[in-house]
Amino acid sequence: MSEVSRSSQSYRHYVLGLLLLGYVINFIDRSILSILLEPIKYELELSDSELGFLGGLAFALFYATLGIPIAALADRWSRVKVLALAMVIWSLMTAICGMASNFIQLLLARIGVGVGEAGASPASHSLISDYFPIETRATALSIYALGIPIGSMIGNFVGGWGAQELGWRATFYLVGLPGVLVALLIWMTLREPPRGLSDAKTANAVPTIENVPAPSMAEVFKYLWAKRSFRHIGFAAGLHAFAGYGAGTWNAPFLIRSHEMPLAEVGGWLALISGIGAIGTFAGGFLGDRLSDRRGDRRWYLWVSGIATIVMVPFQVVAYMYDGLPTALGCLFIVSIFGGMYLGPSFAMTQALVTLRMRAVASAILLFMLNIIGMGLGPYFVGIASDILEPSYGIDALRFALLLAVIANTWAAIHYFLGARRLTSDLEETERLIAQGAARS
């Protein structure tokens, strides 16, 4: 494994598998808070607005904003080392969450988790884009994105069990510390590939790309923002995440309050729901690659995302408004499948829209939009809406707050369909620059 080669298919698969493992750890540590919200709420005497802030904006502000400069470092330095160091930071800060005795201490620990996790996906996306060519890149990125449902599944299961058997503090220790071991494995066994390795068939300048200075963050943003298709992808992903994170953070309290489910049982059901979502997360990238290849039209990447997003809306409405628990859970299973289908196509097209030394920063820019709009505002919006509606609707206030959040998916689908209209011309422009050996916009 000391020498990266385009013909080393087994090593590519090892890289993807290890990056997936890192992302699973990432999402366990990120999502564990949501299943622990109720015991934290009562021990620390917090409001729903404060819980929404912890679960969303406090994390997302630092995760999204620091993601861009850290990604710029990854475009200049070793992406493997950036990823490993970031994992050590977020894993230790997750464990420190268990030491918090008040809102401020837990807030600072969650900020630390966000700071560490800011270095994960941009570096990983850039590595995957160098190991996998564009015709299989969406599938590879969808496999990487399986870290979301798998990590959420493990986080919900361990969180529900741990909160009941160990207490919420010990649960943070349990999920946080193993990430340090995975970080060491990444540092010791992953090799940094040449930039543009998978684009060597079309880019004459790829062999010398490492000698070309990486563009500044401002240059990458200017280049990417000029692509109208990307603007639509960014807003679509952000709005989709607004509904997804808003709902995902509050599903456990919703089931506990509106359906009177015990915490351990909630953790088990949400683990199954998250796990079944892996089907859609993989299917989104696979269908995007397959349909665009067979039909010779890369707009299918965004059409797949848009169709999946609009189809899930009625199931979300029923899940939160119908009183029958079996029906609500059944709808949440369907929502979980369609909810992850946008990830692989969105990130694959973002990587394809930029030149070779822009990829980590491009991923960070999309993550910034996705996480500020989605992770930052979604859970916080639901928490505030729940507090506002509580005097009128009592225990059902959270139900109506969730309903307001999921409407954003209709808006997201419109952006995907609008972005598809300009995707082909924007991709062709970037491919011409790569073919000319241009690393700058």
C-alpha positions as CSV (number, residue, x, y, z in Angstrom):
1,M,0.0,0.0,0.0
2,S,3.0,2.3,-0.2
3,E,2.4,3.3,-3.8
4,V,-0.9,4.5,-5.1
5,S,-1.8,3.2,-8.5
6,R,-4.7,3.7,-10.8
7,S,-4.8,-0.1,-11.3
8,S,-4.9,-0.8,-7.5
9,Q,-8.7,-1.5,-7.4
10,S,-8.5,-3.4,-4.1
11,Y,-6.7,-0.4,-2.4
12,R,-9.4,2.0,-3.7
13,H,-12.0,-0.2,-2.1
14,Y,-9.9,-0.2,1.2
15,V,-9.7,3.6,1.1
16,L,-13.4,4.0,0.5
17,G,-14.2,1.5,3.3
18,L,-11.9,3.2,5.8
19,L,-13.3,6.7,4.9
20,L,-16.8,5.2,5.3
21,L,-15.8,3.9,8.8
22,G,-14.6,7.4,9.7
23,Y,-17.8,8.9,8.5
24,V,-19.8,6.4,10.6
25,I,-17.9,7.5,13.7
26,N,-18.5,11.1,12.6
27,F,-22.2,10.7,12.5
28,I,-22.4,8.6,15.7
29,D,-20.7,11.5,17.5
30,R,-22.8,14.1,15.7
31,S,-26.2,12.5,16.1
32,I,-25.9,11.0,19.6
33,L,-27.2,14.2,21.2
34,S,-30.6,13.9,19.6
35,I,-31.5,10.6,21.4
36,L,-30.2,12.0,24.6
37,L,-32.2,15.3,24.5
38,E,-34.9,14.3,26.9
39,P,-32.7,13.1,29.8
40,I,-30.4,16.1,29.3
41,K,-33.5,18.4,29.2
42,Y,-34.7,17.3,32.6
43,E,-31.3,17.0,34.4
44,L,-30.0,20.4,33.2
45,E,-33.4,22.0,33.1
46,L,-33.2,23.3,29.5
47,S,-36.0,24.6,27.2
48,D,-36.7,23.2,23.7
49,S,-35.2,26.4,22.2
50,E,-31.9,25.7,24.1
51,L,-32.0,22.1,23.0
52,G,-32.6,23.1,19.4
53,F,-29.6,25.5,19.6
54,L,-27.4,22.7,21.0
55,G,-28.6,20.2,18.3
56,G,-28.3,22.7,15.4
57,L,-26.9,26.2,15.3
58,A,-24.2,25.8,18.0
59,F,-22.7,22.9,16.1
60,A,-23.4,24.1,12.5
61,L,-21.9,27.6,12.8
62,F,-18.4,26.3,13.6
63,Y,-18.8,23.1,11.5
64,A,-19.7,25.0,8.4
65,T,-17.6,28.1,8.7
66,L,-14.4,26.4,9.7
67,G,-15.0,23.7,7.0
68,I,-13.9,26.2,4.3
69,P,-10.5,27.2,5.6
70,I,-9.7,23.6,6.7
71,A,-10.7,22.5,3.2
72,A,-8.3,25.1,1.8
73,L,-5.6,23.5,3.9
74,A,-6.6,20.1,2.6
75,D,-6.2,21.4,-1.0
76,R,-2.6,22.5,-0.2
77,W,-1.5,19.9,2.4
78,S,-2.1,16.2,3.1
79,R,-5.8,15.4,3.1
80,V,-5.1,12.2,5.1
81,K,-3.4,14.1,7.9
82,V,-6.1,16.7,8.0
83,L,-8.8,14.0,8.3
84,A,-6.9,12.1,11.0
85,L,-6.2,15.1,13.2
86,A,-9.8,16.3,12.8
87,M,-11.1,12.9,14.0
88,V,-9.0,13.0,17.1
89,I,-10.4,16.4,18.0
90,W,-14.1,15.6,17.5
91,S,-13.9,12.3,19.2
92,L,-12.3,13.7,22.4
93,M,-14.8,16.6,22.4
94,T,-17.7,14.2,22.2
95,A,-16.4,12.4,25.3
96,I,-16.1,15.8,27.0
97,C,-19.8,16.4,26.4
98,G,-20.4,13.8,29.2
99,M,-18.7,16.1,31.7
100,A,-21.0,19.1,31.2
101,S,-23.0,20.3,34.2
102,N,-24.8,23.2,32.6
103,F,-25.9,24.6,29.3
104,I,-22.7,26.6,28.7
105,Q,-20.4,23.7,29.3
106,L,-22.4,21.5,27.0
107,L,-22.5,24.2,24.4
108,L,-18.7,24.6,24.4
109,A,-18.2,20.9,24.1
110,R,-20.6,20.7,21.1
111,I,-18.8,23.6,19.5
112,G,-15.6,21.5,19.9
113,V,-17.3,18.6,18.1
114,G,-18.3,20.9,15.3
115,V,-14.7,22.3,15.0
116,G,-13.3,18.8,14.7
117,E,-15.9,17.4,12.3
118,A,-15.3,20.4,9.9
119,G,-12.2,18.7,8.6
120,A,-13.9,15.4,7.7
121,S,-16.0,15.5,4.6
122,P,-14.1,18.0,2.4
123,A,-10.9,16.0,2.7
124,S,-12.7,12.7,2.3
125,H,-14.7,13.9,-0.8
126,S,-11.5,15.2,-2.4
127,L,-9.7,11.8,-1.8
128,I,-12.7,9.9,-3.2
129,S,-12.7,12.1,-6.3
130,D,-9.1,11.3,-6.9
131,Y,-9.6,7.6,-6.5
132,F,-12.8,7.2,-8.5
133,P,-13.6,8.6,-12.0
134,I,-16.6,10.7,-12.7
135,E,-18.7,7.8,-14.2
136,T,-18.6,6.0,-10.8
137,R,-18.0,8.9,-8.5
138,A,-21.6,9.4,-7.4
139,T,-21.8,5.8,-6.4
140,A,-18.6,6.0,-4.4
141,L,-19.7,9.2,-2.7
142,S,-23.1,7.6,-2.0
143,I,-21.2,4.6,-0.4
144,Y,-19.3,7.2,1.7
145,A,-22.6,8.9,2.6
146,L,-23.8,5.6,4.0
147,G,-22.0,6.8,7.1
148,I,-25.1,9.0,7.8
149,P,-27.7,6.2,8.1
150,I,-25.3,3.7,9.6
151,G,-23.9,6.2,12.1
152,S,-27.4,7.5,12.9
153,M,-28.6,3.9,13.4
154,I,-25.7,3.0,15.8
155,G,-26.1,6.4,17.6
156,N,-29.8,5.9,18.1
157,F,-29.4,2.3,19.3
158,V,-26.5,2.9,21.6
159,G,-27.9,6.2,22.8
160,G,-31.3,4.7,23.7
161,W,-29.7,1.7,25.4
162,G,-26.9,3.8,27.0
163,A,-29.2,6.5,28.4
164,Q,-31.3,3.9,30.1
165,E,-28.5,1.5,31.3
166,L,-25.5,3.8,31.8
167,G,-26.8,7.4,31.9
168,W,-26.4,10.0,29.2
169,R,-22.9,11.1,30.5
170,A,-21.4,7.6,30.2
171,T,-23.0,7.3,26.8
172,F,-21.0,10.2,25.5
173,Y,-17.8,8.6,26.8
174,L,-18.7,5.3,25.2
175,V,-19.2,6.7,21.7
176,G,-16.5,9.4,21.7
177,L,-13.2,7.6,22.6
178,P,-13.2,4.8,19.9
179,G,-12.8,7.5,17.2
180,V,-9.2,8.1,18.3
181,L,-8.3,4.5,17.3
182,V,-9.9,4.9,13.9
183,A,-7.9,8.2,13.4
184,L,-4.7,6.4,14.1
185,L,-5.6,3.7,11.5
186,I,-6.3,6.4,8.9
187,W,-3.0,8.2,9.7
188,M,-1.0,4.9,9.4
189,T,-2.6,3.2,6.4
190,L,-4.1,5.7,4.0
191,R,-1.8,7.1,1.3
192,E,-2.2,10.5,-0.4
193,P,-3.0,10.0,-4.1
194,P,-1.8,12.4,-6.8
195,R,-4.3,15.2,-7.5
196,G,-6.5,14.4,-10.4
197,L,-5.5,10.7,-10.4
198,S,-8.9,9.5,-11.7
199,D,-9.1,12.3,-14.3
200,A,-5.9,11.4,-16.0
201,K,-7.7,10.0,-19.0
202,T,-9.1,13.5,-19.8
203,A,-6.8,16.0,-18.2
204,N,-3.4,16.3,-19.9
205,A,-2.0,18.3,-17.0
206,V,-2.8,15.8,-14.3
207,P,0.7,14.4,-13.9
208,T,2.0,17.9,-12.9
209,I,-1.1,19.1,-11.0
210,E,0.8,19.0,-7.7
211,N,3.1,21.7,-9.0
212,V,0.3,24.1,-9.8
213,P,-0.7,26.5,-6.9
214,A,-4.1,25.9,-5.5
215,P,-6.5,28.8,-6.0
216,S,-7.6,30.9,-3.0
217,M,-10.9,30.3,-1.2
218,A,-12.2,33.5,-2.8
219,E,-11.3,32.3,-6.3
220,V,-13.0,28.9,-5.7
221,F,-16.1,30.6,-4.4
222,K,-16.2,33.0,-7.3
223,Y,-15.7,30.2,-9.8
224,L,-18.3,27.9,-8.3
225,W,-20.9,30.6,-7.6
226,A,-20.8,31.6,-11.3
227,K,-22.2,28.2,-12.0
228,R,-26.0,28.6,-11.9
229,S,-26.5,24.9,-11.5
230,F,-24.4,24.9,-8.4
231,R,-26.4,27.7,-6.8
232,H,-29.5,25.6,-7.2
233,I,-27.8,22.5,-5.9
234,G,-26.6,24.4,-2.8
235,F,-30.0,25.9,-2.0
236,A,-31.7,22.5,-2.7
237,A,-29.4,20.6,-0.4
238,G,-29.7,23.2,2.3
239,L,-33.5,23.2,2.3
240,H,-33.6,19.4,2.1
241,A,-31.2,19.3,5.2
242,F,-33.4,22.0,6.9
243,A,-36.3,19.5,6.9
244,G,-34.1,16.5,7.5
245,Y,-32.1,17.7,10.4
246,G,-35.1,19.6,11.9
247,A,-37.0,16.3,11.9
248,G,-34.1,14.0,12.7
249,T,-33.1,15.9,15.8
250,W,-36.6,16.0,17.2
251,N,-37.9,12.5,16.2
252,A,-37.0,11.0,19.5
253,P,-38.7,13.7,21.7
254,F,-41.7,13.6,19.3
255,L,-42.2,9.8,19.8
256,I,-41.7,10.1,23.5
257,R,-44.1,13.0,23.9
258,S,-46.8,12.3,21.3
259,H,-46.8,8.5,21.4
260,E,-45.5,7.9,24.9
261,M,-42.8,5.5,23.8
262,P,-40.0,4.5,26.4
263,L,-36.6,5.9,25.5
264,A,-34.9,2.6,24.9
265,E,-37.8,1.6,22.6
266,V,-37.5,4.9,20.7
267,G,-33.7,4.2,20.3
268,G,-34.4,0.8,18.8
269,W,-37.0,2.0,16.3
270,L,-35.0,5.1,15.2
271,A,-32.0,2.8,14.8
272,L,-34.0,0.6,12.4
273,I,-35.4,3.7,10.6
274,S,-31.9,5.1,10.2
275,G,-30.5,1.8,9.0
276,I,-33.1,1.3,6.3
277,G,-32.2,4.8,5.0
278,A,-28.9,3.2,3.7
279,I,-31.0,1.8,0.8
280,G,-31.9,5.3,-0.5
281,T,-28.5,6.8,0.3
282,F,-26.8,4.2,-2.0
283,A,-29.6,4.2,-4.5
284,G,-29.4,7.9,-5.1
285,G,-25.8,7.8,-6.4
286,F,-26.2,4.5,-8.1
287,L,-29.3,5.6,-10.0
288,G,-27.6,8.9,-10.9
289,D,-24.6,7.1,-12.4
290,R,-26.7,4.5,-14.1
291,L,-29.4,6.7,-15.6
292,S,-27.0,9.4,-16.7
293,D,-24.7,6.8,-18.4
294,R,-27.4,4.8,-20.1
295,R,-29.4,7.8,-21.3
296,G,-26.4,10.0,-22.0
297,D,-27.8,12.8,-19.9
298,R,-26.2,14.0,-16.7
299,R,-29.2,16.0,-15.7
300,W,-30.5,12.7,-14.2
301,Y,-28.2,13.3,-11.2
302,L,-30.4,16.3,-10.2
303,W,-33.7,14.8,-11.5
304,V,-33.2,11.8,-9.2
305,S,-32.6,14.1,-6.3
306,G,-35.6,16.3,-7.1
307,I,-38.0,13.4,-7.6
308,A,-36.9,11.7,-4.4
309,T,-37.3,14.9,-2.4
310,I,-40.8,15.7,-3.6
311,V,-42.1,12.1,-3.2
312,M,-41.1,12.1,0.5
313,V,-43.2,15.1,1.5
314,P,-46.7,13.5,1.9
315,F,-45.1,10.7,4.0
316,Q,-43.6,13.3,6.3
317,V,-46.9,15.0,6.7
318,V,-48.7,11.7,7.7
319,A,-45.8,10.7,10.0
320,Y,-46.2,13.8,12.2
321,M,-50.0,14.4,11.9
322,Y,-51.5,10.9,12.1
323,D,-52.2,9.6,15.6
324,G,-51.6,5.9,15.0
325,L,-48.1,4.9,16.0
326,P,-47.7,2.0,13.4
327,T,-48.6,4.3,10.5
328,A,-46.3,7.1,11.8
329,L,-43.4,4.6,12.1
330,G,-44.1,3.1,8.6
331,C,-44.0,6.6,7.1
332,L,-40.8,7.4,8.8
333,F,-39.2,4.3,7.3
334,I,-40.3,5.5,3.8
335,V,-39.0,9.0,4.5
336,S,-35.7,7.6,5.6
337,I,-35.2,5.8,2.3
338,F,-36.0,8.8,0.1
339,G,-34.3,11.3,2.4
340,G,-30.7,10.3,1.6
341,M,-31.0,10.0,-2.1
342,Y,-29.9,13.5,-2.8
343,L,-26.5,13.2,-1.1
344,G,-24.4,11.3,-3.7
345,P,-25.6,13.1,-6.8
346,S,-25.3,16.6,-5.1
347,F,-21.7,16.1,-4.0
348,A,-20.7,14.3,-7.2
349,M,-21.9,17.2,-9.3
350,T,-20.3,19.7,-7.1
351,Q,-16.9,17.9,-7.5
352,A,-17.5,17.7,-11.2
353,L,-18.2,21.4,-11.6
354,V,-14.8,22.5,-10.3
355,T,-11.2,22.0,-11.4
356,L,-8.8,19.6,-9.7
357,R,-7.3,21.8,-7.0
358,M,-10.7,23.2,-5.9
359,R,-12.4,20.0,-4.8
360,A,-12.0,20.1,-1.1
361,V,-13.0,23.7,-0.9
362,A,-15.9,23.1,-3.3
363,S,-17.2,20.4,-1.0
364,A,-16.8,22.6,2.0
365,I,-18.8,25.4,0.3
366,L,-21.7,23.0,-0.4
367,L,-21.4,21.7,3.2
368,F,-21.5,25.3,4.4
369,M,-24.8,25.9,2.6
370,L,-26.2,22.5,3.6
371,N,-25.3,22.9,7.3
372,I,-26.0,26.5,7.9
373,I,-29.5,26.3,6.4
374,G,-30.1,22.7,7.4
375,M,-28.3,21.6,10.5
376,G,-28.0,25.2,11.9
377,L,-31.5,26.5,11.4
378,G,-33.6,23.3,11.1
379,P,-33.4,21.9,14.7
380,Y,-33.4,25.5,16.1
381,F,-36.5,26.4,14.1
382,V,-38.4,23.4,15.4
383,G,-37.3,24.1,19.0
384,I,-38.4,27.7,18.8
385,A,-41.7,26.8,17.0
386,S,-42.4,24.2,19.6
387,D,-42.0,26.7,22.5
388,I,-44.2,29.2,20.7
389,L,-46.9,26.7,20.0
390,E,-46.8,25.0,23.4
391,P,-49.3,27.3,25.1
392,S,-51.9,26.6,22.4
393,Y,-51.2,23.0,21.6
394,G,-49.6,21.6,24.7
395,I,-47.8,18.3,24.2
396,D,-48.7,18.4,20.5
397,A,-46.8,21.6,19.9
398,L,-43.7,19.6,18.7
399,R,-45.9,17.7,16.2
400,F,-47.0,21.0,14.5
401,A,-43.5,22.5,14.6
402,L,-42.2,19.4,12.7
403,L,-44.9,19.8,10.1
404,L,-43.8,23.4,9.5
405,A,-40.2,22.3,8.9
406,V,-40.8,19.5,6.4
407,I,-42.6,21.9,4.0
408,A,-39.1,23.1,3.0
409,N,-38.7,19.9,1.0
410,T,-41.1,21.2,-1.7
411,W,-39.0,24.2,-2.2
412,A,-35.8,22.1,-2.3
413,A,-37.2,19.9,-5.1
414,I,-37.9,23.0,-7.2
415,H,-34.3,24.0,-7.0
416,Y,-33.1,20.6,-8.1
417,F,-35.3,20.7,-11.2
418,L,-34.1,24.3,-12.0
419,G,-30.5,23.3,-11.5
420,A,-30.8,20.5,-14.0
421,R,-31.6,23.0,-16.7
422,R,-28.0,24.5,-16.6
423,L,-26.1,21.4,-15.4
424,T,-24.9,20.2,-18.8
425,S,-23.4,23.4,-20.0
426,D,-21.7,24.1,-16.7
427,L,-20.1,20.7,-16.6
428,E,-18.8,21.0,-20.2
429,E,-17.2,24.3,-19.4
430,T,-15.3,22.8,-16.4
431,E,-14.3,19.8,-18.4
432,R,-12.7,22.0,-21.1
433,L,-10.6,23.7,-18.4
434,I,-9.4,20.3,-17.0
435,A,-8.6,19.1,-20.5
436,Q,-6.5,22.2,-21.0
437,G,-4.6,21.4,-17.8
438,A,-6.0,24.5,-16.1
439,A,-6.2,24.3,-12.3
440,R,-7.3,27.9,-11.9
441,S,-10.6,29.5,-12.9
